[in-house]
Amino acid sequence: MKKIKLVLLLASSLTVMAGAIITPGLSDLGAYFASYPDVWVKLIITLPALFIALFSPLMGWLADRFGRLPVLFSCLLIYALGGAAGSLAENMTWMLTTRALLGIGVAGIMGLATTLIGDYFSGQERQSFMGLQGSFMALGGVVFVNLGGLLALWSWRANFLIYLFSLVVLLLAWLYLREPGQSEDQEAGEQETSGGFPLARVLPVYCLGFVAMALFYLLPAQMPFLLAERFAANSLETAWVIAVSTLSGAVAGFLFGRIKNLISHALIYALALVLFGVGYWLVAEVASYPLLLLAVLMSGFGAGLTFPAGNHWLLTLAPLAYRGRVMGGFSSVFFMGQFLSPLLAAPVEAYSGLEGVFRTAAWLALGLALLLLLQVFFRRSADEVG
């Protein structure tokens, strides 16, 4: 079982690596493709999210219909080929095509890694491993973003070769993973499928996941430009900022199991949004690099809570026969938030600059946290009256 857990953790880390590995070299990519509009350069990091959003439901359906492992193996191969091909790009068409292929690969890996956790584990073991998954992904982000920062000092093309690590994960998955069988817990879940896809139950979680990812992705999509503008930071200094955020997220993931034993999924999201709000407000206001690191430490902890909270919440709601589709749907809305993040930020940036983007995000996060707290309060009051 330890080998199965390791493979699932490594597969999960690939989803973080998809964007993190090239973030430190984004300004160098912008210089290389200077003849293209700035928003096109930002699409290099966010376009995979669009294809994740488009293909995740299909991958979930294929996994429910034909089995988890054939889909996972295929997507690991697509990930390696699409990711590494970016190193050969000479024009934006080639670059964006390879990023689209990478997104298709992530679409299957992201949803299936979590679906397999739901298949293999249950109860407290599942809850603890979900937190470990989030922590491992964040730690992987620290490693990959710093490696990307170092490689970007040499050439931005070198970053893309790290995507070939997916081939190692593919080999390990082929050796150690097995197609999940039926357990008592799974059979109980399967009996709940008579009502069809549980859209009404999962839709609120989908919405929260979308907002959380849109907020989180302001960091890799906007922060390199803010750092260059405010501190004239190089690629390695940019990598340190992203690494602090992801390391904080790793701590949050590690603590998720304990936090979940104390408060509900909704309250975890409320806490995460408060941390987003305070952290991003500081990003907009502080004038020193160390204080900026403190700000992303806070927002990173919030981000680190949202991933395991959303996945674990949905696994408690998803019947077995729809588990792949429910998790695929979450991957879809989750990464649609990533794709739309810079597009939603663009008009705000045009009006009030990069500081205005983070200030607006802070107010949005705090407002949504307040709504969640009120919803929890009124629900508890109604339960007490009842």
URMODA-V31267 format. One record per backbone hydrogen bond with DSSP energy under -0.5 kcal/mol. CO is the residue of the C=O (numbers start at 0). NH is the residue of the N-H. If there is no record, write none. Layout:
CO|NH + CO|NH
This chain:
0|4 + 1|5 + 2|6 + 3|7 + 4|8 + 5|9 + 6|10 + 7|11 + 8|12 + 9|13 + 10|13 + 10|14 + 11|14 + 11|15 + 12|16 + 13|17 + 15|18 + 15|19 + 16|20 + 18|21 + 18|22 + 19|23 + 21|24 + 22|25 + 24|28 + 25|29 + 26|30 + 27|31 + 28|32 + 30|33 + 32|35 + 36|39 + 36|40 + 37|41 + 38|42 + 39|43 + 40|43 + 40|44 + 41|44 + 41|45 + 42|46 + 45|48 + 45|49 + 46|49 + 46|50 + 47|51 + 48|52 + 49|53 + 50|54 + 51|55 + 52|56 + 54|58 + 55|59 + 56|60 + 57|61 + 58|62 + 59|63 + 60|64 + 61|65 + 61|66 + 62|66 + 66|70 + 67|71 + 68|72 + 69|73 + 70|74 + 71|75 + 72|76 + 73|77 + 74|78 + 75|79 + 76|80 + 77|81 + 78|82 + 79|83 + 80|84 + 82|85 + 83|86 + 84|87 + 85|88 + 90|94 + 91|95 + 92|96 + 93|97 + 94|98 + 95|99 + 96|100 + 97|101 + 98|102 + 99|103 + 100|104 + 101|105 + 102|106 + 103|107 + 104|107 + 104|108 + 105|109 + 106|110 + 107|111 + 108|112 + 109|113 + 110|114 + 111|115 + 112|116 + 113|117 + 114|118 + 115|119 + 116|120 + 121|124 + 121|125 + 122|126 + 123|127 + 124|128 + 125|129 + 126|130 + 127|131 + 128|132 + 129|133 + 130|134 + 131|135 + 132|136 + 133|137 + 134|138 + 135|139 + 136|140 + 137|141 + 138|142 + 139|143 + 140|144 + 141|145 + 142|146 + 143|147 + 144|148 + 145|149 + 146|150 + 147|151 + 148|152 + 149|152 + 149|153 + 150|153 + 150|154 + 154|157 + 154|158 + 155|158 + 155|159 + 156|159 + 156|160 + 157|160 + 158|161 + 159|162 + 160|163 + 161|164 + 162|165 + 163|166 + 163|167 + 164|167 + 164|168 + 165|169 + 166|170 + 167|171 + 168|172 + 169|173 + 170|174 + 171|175 + 172|176 + 182|186 + 183|187 + 184|188 + 185|189 + 186|190 + 188|191 + 189|192 + 190|193 + 191|194 + 192|195 + 196|198 + 197|201 + 198|202 + 201|205 + 202|206 + 203|207 + 204|208 + 205|209 + 206|210 + 207|211 + 208|212 + 209|213 + 210|214 + 211|215 + 212|216 + 214|217 + 215|218 + 216|220 + 217|221 + 217|222 + 218|222 + 221|224 + 221|225 + 222|226 + 223|227 + 224|228 + 225|229 + 226|230 + 226|231 + 226|232 + 227|231 + 233|237 + 234|238 + 235|239 + 236|240 + 237|241 + 238|242 + 239|243 + 240|244 + 241|245 + 242|246 + 243|247 + 244|248 + 245|249 + 246|250 + 247|251 + 248|252 + 249|253 + 250|254 + 251|255 + 252|255 + 254|258 + 255|259 + 256|260 + 258|261 + 258|262 + 263|267 + 264|268 + 265|269 + 266|270 + 267|271 + 268|272 + 269|273 + 270|274 + 271|275 + 272|276 + 273|277 + 274|278 + 275|279 + 276|280 + 277|281 + 278|282 + 279|283 + 280|284 + 281|285 + 287|291 + 288|292 + 289|293 + 290|294 + 291|295 + 292|296 + 293|297 + 294|298 + 295|299 + 296|300 + 297|301 + 298|302 + 299|303 + 300|304 + 301|304 + 301|305 + 302|306 + 303|307 + 304|308 + 305|309 + 306|310 + 307|311 + 308|312 + 309|313 + 310|314 + 311|315 + 312|316 + 313|316 + 313|317 + 318|321 + 319|322 + 321|325 + 322|326 + 323|327 + 324|328 + 325|329 + 326|330 + 327|331 + 328|332 + 329|333 + 330|334 + 331|335 + 332|336 + 333|337 + 334|338 + 335|339 + 336|340 + 337|341 + 338|342 + 339|343 + 340|344 + 341|345 + 342|346 + 343|347 + 344|348 + 345|349 + 346|350 + 347|351 + 348|352 + 351|355 + 352|356 + 353|357 + 354|358 + 355|359 + 356|360 + 357|361 + 358|362 + 359|363 + 360|364 + 361|365 + 362|366 + 363|367 + 364|368 + 365|369 + 366|370 + 367|371 + 368|372 + 369|373 + 370|374 + 371|375 + 372|376 + 373|377 + 374|378 + 375|379 + 376|380 + 377|381 + 378|382 + 379|383 + 380|384 + 381|385
